[in-house]
Amino acid sequence: MSTANETLLASFCFVTEDDPQDELRGLIALSQALEARFRYFEIIYVLPERFKPAATALAAQLSACRTLRIVIVRDYLNYYRRRAIAASEAIGDVCVISSFAELPFVDLADFAEDAFARDEIVIGARSRGAGGWTPAYGALTLASPYRVRAKDMKTIALPRRSLSVLASRPSLALDLRFQPKQGGELYIRRPVAVGDTHALRSTNADRLELLEELISASAPRLLRAYALLSALTATAAAAYAIYAVFVVATMADVQAGWFSTAIVQSGSVGFIALGMCVIAIGIANIAERLAGGAHGGVVDEIANIGFFDRTRDLNVEVSARPKSADAER
């Protein structure tokens, strides 16, 4: 008797990290392993356009894998934007996004079932080891709208409800990596014991792409901090102008030209600082309203996936049709 889960359609998403042909062979093996846990599931593999010939070369092997979808995207999209596209392409009741480096340490089926049962986002967390630059992560947490934790892994499972909420935001690429400080979605951390933490460390290119995403997402926050600094500078310039007037009004031995110089300095600094304050606030509001990212990034899709050919159950009852009197004659 089969023990596969028949009530859940699960989507498992991956993004190109190394040799596409080796990764595709690994996904075919993963598909065979998941068949023992799920009756209905799909594997989504996001591949940059320049690697499409590598997938074409494995056409014979891929044609036998009825659960694999290969989404071809533009080459300019970075790693985390490709993860966001993979999540947006998922059709399952629960979506699990993982990394090939973390695949030996995580049980993707358990992540999927846990997120579906809890109806909450489940993210992998290293059970030991710092796993990164902790002081730098702390600074990023302070400056950005995310809880940037060094132990958080790239493997994350989202129920359909939570994925629909996150997909409506322009910050989906980061929401799939770190927990937002505000947003209402609860991220439950699932401890994962890793054997070799070095295998999970991102490359410098990944770190730079992640830093770029964090800075972009933090732009409104940083601009408002700059606006506050500009406002304080304008206030100090106004105070200096008042001080200059007080000195001229109460002291007789003021150096000739000092008052006019002080007024010009305070006026120019105050004008520039006040203008920069207004501009920073305006740009921050514009940045918050901009939709960003990966629109039009999908080029093609290679898939022969199908679910209806795997079921023989009907949701209607078919009975023998009674013969008409004319047919009996």
One Martini backbone bead per residue (centre of mass of N, CA, C, O) as a GRO file, in nm:
protein
  329
    1MET     BB    1   0.095   0.037   0.023
    2SER     BB    2   0.072   0.363  -0.020
    3THR     BB    3   0.239   0.662   0.153
    4ALA     BB    4   0.161   0.885  -0.015
    5ASN     BB    5   0.078   1.205  -0.055
    6GLU     BB    6  -0.267   1.302  -0.174
    7THR     BB    7  -0.329   1.620  -0.052
    8LEU     BB    8  -0.052   1.732  -0.185
    9LEU     BB    9   0.089   2.008  -0.361
   10ALA     BB   10   0.429   2.027  -0.448
   11SER     BB   11   0.697   2.272  -0.459
   12PHE     BB   12   1.032   2.259  -0.604
   13CYS     BB   13   1.305   2.492  -0.585
   14PHE     BB   14   1.562   2.595  -0.824
   15VAL     BB   15   1.898   2.722  -0.887
   16THR     BB   16   2.156   2.804  -1.051
   17GLU     BB   17   2.516   2.727  -0.942
   18ASP     BB   18   2.650   2.540  -1.161
   19ASP     BB   19   2.627   2.263  -1.327
   20PRO     BB   20   2.349   2.195  -1.504
   21GLN     BB   21   2.378   1.889  -1.564
   22ASP     BB   22   2.426   1.794  -1.272
   23GLU     BB   23   2.166   1.922  -1.156
   24LEU     BB   24   1.963   1.768  -1.332
   25ARG     BB   25   2.039   1.488  -1.236
   26GLY     BB   26   1.971   1.548  -0.939
   27LEU     BB   27   1.664   1.609  -0.993
   28ILE     BB   28   1.589   1.331  -1.097
   29ALA     BB   29   1.660   1.187  -0.832
   30LEU     BB   30   1.470   1.353  -0.654
   31SER     BB   31   1.208   1.271  -0.792
   32GLN     BB   32   1.227   0.970  -0.715
   33ALA     BB   33   1.224   1.023  -0.403
   34LEU     BB   34   0.946   1.188  -0.389
   35GLU     BB   35   0.745   0.961  -0.482
   36ALA     BB   36   0.729   0.838  -0.180
   37ARG     BB   37   0.574   1.115  -0.059
   38PHE     BB   38   0.435   1.205  -0.340
   39ARG     BB   39   0.190   1.226  -0.586
   40TYR     BB   40   0.204   1.550  -0.597
   41PHE     BB   41   0.458   1.714  -0.795
   42GLU     BB   42   0.718   1.969  -0.838
   43ILE     BB   43   1.005   2.081  -1.036
   44ILE     BB   44   1.190   2.384  -1.026
   45TYR     BB   45   1.413   2.520  -1.283
   46VAL     BB   46   1.634   2.788  -1.301
   47LEU     BB   47   1.758   2.914  -1.621
   48PRO     BB   48   1.974   3.059  -1.795
   49GLU     BB   49   1.993   3.123  -2.128
   50ARG     BB   50   2.299   3.027  -2.173
   51PHE     BB   51   2.208   2.714  -2.060
   52LYS     BB   52   2.010   2.574  -2.260
   53PRO     BB   53   2.192   2.359  -2.408
   54ALA     BB   54   2.226   2.175  -2.158
   55ALA     BB   55   1.926   2.084  -2.154
   56THR     BB   56   1.910   1.977  -2.446
   57ALA     BB   57   2.126   1.745  -2.406
   58LEU     BB   58   1.898   1.608  -2.185
   59ALA     BB   59   1.627   1.528  -2.326
   60ALA     BB   60   1.599   1.221  -2.280
   61GLN     BB   61   1.597   1.233  -1.965
   62LEU     BB   62   1.374   1.457  -1.925
   63SER     BB   63   1.130   1.307  -2.063
   64ALA     BB   64   1.105   1.100  -1.805
   65CYS     BB   65   1.043   1.361  -1.635
   66ARG     BB   66   0.716   1.452  -1.500
   67THR     BB   67   0.825   1.694  -1.266
   68LEU     BB   68   0.987   1.887  -1.463
   69ARG     BB   69   1.069   2.240  -1.464
   70ILE     BB   70   1.205   2.471  -1.705
   71VAL     BB   71   1.316   2.802  -1.649
   72ILE     BB   72   1.378   3.063  -1.867
   73VAL     BB   73   1.607   3.332  -1.825
   74ARG     BB   74   1.763   3.604  -1.789
   75ASP     BB   75   2.098   3.680  -1.744
   76TYR     BB   76   2.074   3.949  -1.554
   77LEU     BB   77   1.969   3.786  -1.333
   78ASN     BB   78   1.994   3.722  -1.021
   79TYR     BB   79   1.977   3.485  -0.785
   80TYR     BB   80   1.732   3.614  -0.620
   81ARG     BB   81   1.547   3.668  -0.863
   82ARG     BB   82   1.526   3.369  -0.949
   83ARG     BB   83   1.386   3.275  -0.692
   84ALA     BB   84   1.133   3.450  -0.733
   85ILE     BB   85   1.045   3.316  -0.996
   86ALA     BB   86   1.012   3.032  -0.889
   87ALA     BB   87   0.786   3.105  -0.687
   88SER     BB   88   0.587   3.233  -0.905
   89GLU     BB   89   0.566   2.943  -1.065
   90ALA     BB   90   0.428   2.810  -0.849
   91ILE     BB   91   0.134   2.568  -0.783
   92GLY     BB   92   0.136   2.487  -0.502
   93ASP     BB   93   0.041   2.458  -0.168
   94VAL     BB   94   0.358   2.431  -0.151
   95CYS     BB   95   0.679   2.603  -0.120
   96VAL     BB   96   1.015   2.497  -0.197
   97ILE     BB   97   1.329   2.655  -0.131
   98SER     BB   98   1.655   2.574  -0.250
   99SER     BB   99   1.987   2.431  -0.229
  100PHE     BB  100   2.243   2.238  -0.339
  101ALA     BB  101   2.424   2.277  -0.080
  102GLU     BB  102   2.169   2.189   0.122
  103LEU     BB  103   2.048   1.911   0.029
  104PRO     BB  104   2.208   1.702   0.222
  105PHE     BB  105   2.065   1.840   0.504
  106VAL     BB  106   1.771   1.826   0.388
  107ASP     BB  107   1.411   1.772   0.419
  108LEU     BB  108   1.184   1.862   0.195
  109ALA     BB  109   0.930   1.707   0.280
  110ASP     BB  110   0.921   1.811   0.572
  111PHE     BB  111   0.896   2.107   0.503
  112ALA     BB  112   0.630   2.090   0.349
  113GLU     BB  113   0.453   1.957   0.573
  114ASP     BB  114   0.506   2.167   0.792
  115ALA     BB  115   0.396   2.421   0.644
  116PHE     BB  116   0.113   2.301   0.590
  117ALA     BB  117   0.032   2.240   0.888
  118ARG     BB  118   0.093   2.539   1.003
  119ASP     BB  119   0.061   2.781   0.801
  120GLU     BB  120   0.376   2.853   0.776
  121ILE     BB  121   0.686   2.973   0.769
  122VAL     BB  122   0.977   2.774   0.683
  123ILE     BB  123   1.313   2.795   0.810
  124GLY     BB  124   1.633   2.735   0.794
  125ALA     BB  125   1.865   2.649   1.074
  126ARG     BB  126   2.145   2.647   1.221
  127SER     BB  127   2.246   2.460   1.506
  128ARG     BB  128   2.546   2.544   1.428
  129GLY     BB  129   2.726   2.798   1.402
  130ALA     BB  130   2.757   3.103   1.258
  131GLY     BB  131   2.762   3.132   0.925
  132GLY     BB  132   2.920   3.423   0.941
  133TRP     BB  133   2.904   3.776   0.961
  134THR     BB  134   2.780   3.887   1.240
  135PRO     BB  135   2.838   4.197   1.253
  136ALA     BB  136   2.735   4.254   0.967
  137TYR     BB  137   2.448   4.149   1.014
  138GLY     BB  138   2.380   4.352   1.237
  139ALA     BB  139   2.406   4.605   1.058
  140LEU     BB  140   2.189   4.517   0.852
  141THR     BB  141   1.955   4.505   1.054
  142LEU     BB  142   1.968   4.808   1.133
  143ALA     BB  143   1.942   4.926   0.824
  144SER     BB  144   1.723   4.721   0.767
  145PRO     BB  145   1.393   4.553   0.722
  146TYR     BB  146   1.567   4.303   0.842
  147ARG     BB  147   1.643   3.979   0.982
  148VAL     BB  148   1.976   3.932   0.981
  149ARG     BB  149   2.086   3.596   0.984
  150ALA     BB  150   2.349   3.375   0.989
  151LYS     BB  151   2.170   3.094   1.029
  152ASP     BB  152   2.021   3.134   0.786
  153MET     BB  153   1.885   2.973   0.522
  154LYS     BB  154   1.776   2.897   0.186
  155THR     BB  155   1.567   2.719   0.309
  156ILE     BB  156   1.213   2.738   0.216
  157ALA     BB  157   0.868   2.726   0.335
  158LEU     BB  158   0.546   2.789   0.163
  159PRO     BB  159   0.244   2.864   0.175
  160ARG     BB  160   0.015   2.987  -0.035
  161ARG     BB  161  -0.073   3.228   0.133
  162SER     BB  162   0.211   3.352   0.186
  163LEU     BB  163   0.305   3.370  -0.110
  164SER     BB  164   0.084   3.567  -0.204
  165VAL     BB  165   0.173   3.798  -0.021
  166LEU     BB  166   0.476   3.823  -0.113
  167ALA     BB  167   0.424   3.849  -0.430
  168SER     BB  168   0.299   4.154  -0.395
  169ARG     BB  169   0.592   4.229  -0.354
  170PRO     BB  170   0.903   4.379  -0.445
  171SER     BB  171   1.062   4.195  -0.198
  172LEU     BB  172   1.074   3.881  -0.254
  173ALA     BB  173   1.378   3.807  -0.266
  174LEU     BB  174   1.414   3.874   0.049
  175ASP     BB  175   1.169   3.718   0.177
  176LEU     BB  176   1.320   3.435   0.092
  177ARG     BB  177   1.570   3.495   0.316
  178PHE     BB  178   1.428   3.706   0.513
  179GLN     BB  179   1.287   3.852   0.786
  180PRO     BB  180   1.068   4.078   0.835
  181LYS     BB  181   0.991   4.322   1.067
  182GLN     BB  182   0.748   4.367   0.876
  183GLY     BB  183   0.407   4.193   0.781
  184GLY     BB  184   0.288   3.927   0.965
  185GLU     BB  185   0.480   3.704   0.897
  186LEU     BB  186   0.571   3.387   1.012
  187TYR     BB  187   0.893   3.261   1.109
  188ILE     BB  188   0.995   2.929   1.122
  189ARG     BB  189   1.256   2.762   1.277
  190ARG     BB  190   1.452   2.490   1.144
  191PRO     BB  191   1.665   2.278   1.253
  192VAL     BB  192   2.001   2.217   1.112
  193ALA     BB  193   2.231   1.970   1.057
  194VAL     BB  194   2.564   2.032   0.969
  195GLY     BB  195   2.867   1.908   0.854
  196ASP     BB  196   2.954   2.148   0.633
  197THR     BB  197   2.968   2.486   0.644
  198HIS     BB  198   3.132   2.556   0.385
  199ALA     BB  199   2.907   2.454   0.180
  200LEU     BB  200   2.704   2.710   0.269
  201ARG     BB  201   2.867   2.925   0.158
  202SER     BB  202   2.885   3.201  -0.001
  203THR     BB  203   2.974   3.375  -0.245
  204ASN     BB  204   3.082   3.680  -0.331
  205ALA     BB  205   2.864   3.727  -0.540
  206ASP     BB  206   2.624   3.665  -0.355
  207ARG     BB  207   2.686   3.883  -0.146
  208LEU     BB  208   2.663   4.125  -0.339
  209GLU     BB  209   2.372   4.072  -0.427
  210LEU     BB  210   2.252   4.085  -0.142
  211LEU     BB  211   2.351   4.371  -0.076
  212GLU     BB  212   2.200   4.508  -0.306
  213GLU     BB  213   1.917   4.427  -0.211
  214LEU     BB  214   1.933   4.560   0.071
  215ILE     BB  215   1.986   4.848  -0.024
  216SER     BB  216   1.731   4.876  -0.194
  217ALA     BB  217   1.531   4.811   0.046
  218SER     BB  218   1.676   5.052   0.232
  219ALA     BB  219   1.636   5.328   0.095
  220PRO     BB  220   1.404   5.463   0.255
  221ARG     BB  221   1.545   5.446   0.531
  222LEU     BB  222   1.806   5.604   0.451
  223LEU     BB  223   1.666   5.862   0.347
  224ARG     BB  224   1.534   5.937   0.620
  225ALA     BB  225   1.800   5.966   0.771
  226TYR     BB  226   1.907   6.189   0.585
  227ALA     BB  227   1.675   6.385   0.636
  228LEU     BB  228   1.729   6.419   0.937
  229LEU     BB  229   2.017   6.528   0.907
  230SER     BB  230   1.935   6.773   0.736
  231ALA     BB  231   1.748   6.900   0.947
  232LEU     BB  232   1.970   6.940   1.162
  233THR     BB  233   2.148   7.121   0.985
  234ALA     BB  234   1.939   7.346   0.943
  235THR     BB  235   1.905   7.409   1.243
  236ALA     BB  236   2.203   7.486   1.294
  237ALA     BB  237   2.208   7.719   1.089
  238ALA     BB  238   1.988   7.888   1.229
  239ALA     BB  239   2.135   7.912   1.501
  240TYR     BB  240   2.383   8.060   1.385
  241ALA     BB  241   2.229   8.309   1.286
  242ILE     BB  242   2.124   8.394   1.564
  243TYR     BB  243   2.403   8.424   1.691
  244ALA     BB  244   2.503   8.650   1.501
  245VAL     BB  245   2.288   8.857   1.582
  246PHE     BB  246   2.358   8.859   1.885
  247VAL     BB  247   2.651   8.958   1.856
  248VAL     BB  248   2.593   9.229   1.708
  249ALA     BB  249   2.385   9.336   1.936
  250THR     BB  250   2.607   9.299   2.201
  251MET     BB  251   2.867   9.373   2.029
  252ALA     BB  252   3.132   9.602   1.929
  253ASP     BB  253   3.399   9.401   1.856
  254VAL     BB  254   3.340   9.320   1.556
  255GLN     BB  255   3.442   9.185   1.291
  256ALA     BB  256   3.477   9.276   0.986
  257GLY     BB  257   3.250   9.061   0.801
  258TRP     BB  258   3.143   8.835   0.990
  259PHE     BB  259   2.835   8.855   0.963
  260SER     BB  260   2.808   8.810   0.656
  261THR     BB  261   2.950   8.537   0.655
  262ALA     BB  262   2.758   8.390   0.852
  263ILE     BB  263   2.498   8.429   0.687
  264VAL     BB  264   2.591   8.288   0.427
  265GLN     BB  265   2.658   8.016   0.554
  266SER     BB  266   2.384   7.954   0.691
  267GLY     BB  267   2.206   7.992   0.441
  268SER     BB  268   2.335   7.782   0.250
  269VAL     BB  269   2.321   7.537   0.435
  270GLY     BB  270   2.017   7.550   0.495
  271PHE     BB  271   1.915   7.530   0.205
  272ILE     BB  272   2.048   7.262   0.128
  273ALA     BB  273   1.944   7.088   0.364
  274LEU     BB  274   1.640   7.133   0.314
  275GLY     BB  275   1.637   7.026   0.025
  276MET     BB  276   1.748   6.740   0.089
  277CYS     BB  277   1.518   6.660   0.275
  278VAL     BB  278   1.289   6.673   0.067
  279ILE     BB  279   1.414   6.487  -0.147
  280ALA     BB  280   1.448   6.234   0.030
  281ILE     BB  281   1.150   6.196   0.096
  282GLY     BB  282   1.049   6.174  -0.195
  283ILE     BB  283   1.224   5.928  -0.283
  284ALA     BB  284   1.123   5.736  -0.064
  285ASN     BB  285   0.828   5.731  -0.162
  286ILE     BB  286   0.889   5.630  -0.446
  287ALA     BB  287   1.038   5.365  -0.371
  288GLU     BB  288   0.785   5.235  -0.224
  289ARG     BB  289   0.608   5.238  -0.512
  290LEU     BB  290   0.794   5.058  -0.652
  291ALA     BB  291   0.826   4.821  -0.884
  292GLY     BB  292   1.033   4.529  -0.882
  293GLY     BB  293   1.246   4.356  -1.119
  294ALA     BB  294   1.129   4.059  -1.306
  295HIS     BB  295   0.993   4.172  -1.541
  296GLY     BB  296   1.036   3.979  -1.825
  297GLY     BB  297   1.246   3.733  -1.747
  298VAL     BB  298   1.092   3.526  -1.901
  299VAL     BB  299   1.146   3.314  -2.190
  300ASP     BB  300   1.112   2.999  -2.107
  301GLU     BB  301   0.981   2.648  -2.124
  302ILE     BB  302   1.058   2.316  -1.991
  303ALA     BB  303   0.789   2.073  -2.024
  304ASN     BB  304   0.597   1.747  -1.919
  305ILE     BB  305   0.389   1.804  -1.718
  306GLY     BB  306   0.150   1.588  -1.527
  307PHE     BB  307  -0.154   1.488  -1.336
  308PHE     BB  308  -0.404   1.340  -1.476
  309ASP     BB  309  -0.237   1.065  -1.546
  310ARG     BB  310  -0.229   0.971  -1.215
  311THR     BB  311  -0.540   0.928  -1.221
  312ARG     BB  312  -0.852   0.713  -1.151
  313ASP     BB  313  -1.031   0.905  -1.010
  314LEU     BB  314  -1.373   0.988  -0.960
  315ASN     BB  315  -1.628   1.252  -0.893
  316VAL     BB  316  -1.823   1.039  -1.031
  317GLU     BB  317  -2.107   0.855  -1.109
  318VAL     BB  318  -2.145   0.554  -1.304
  319SER     BB  319  -2.420   0.435  -1.477
  320ALA     BB  320  -2.640   0.249  -1.622
  321ARG     BB  321  -2.816   0.293  -1.905
  322PRO     BB  322  -3.125   0.290  -1.986
  323LYS     BB  323  -3.334   0.146  -2.193
  324SER     BB  324  -3.521   0.202  -2.448
  325ALA     BB  325  -3.798   0.112  -2.612
  326ASP     BB  326  -3.676   0.133  -2.898
  327ALA     BB  327  -3.424  -0.047  -2.841
  328GLU     BB  328  -3.586  -0.308  -2.774
  329ARG     BB  329  -3.718  -0.315  -3.071
   0.00000   0.00000   0.00000
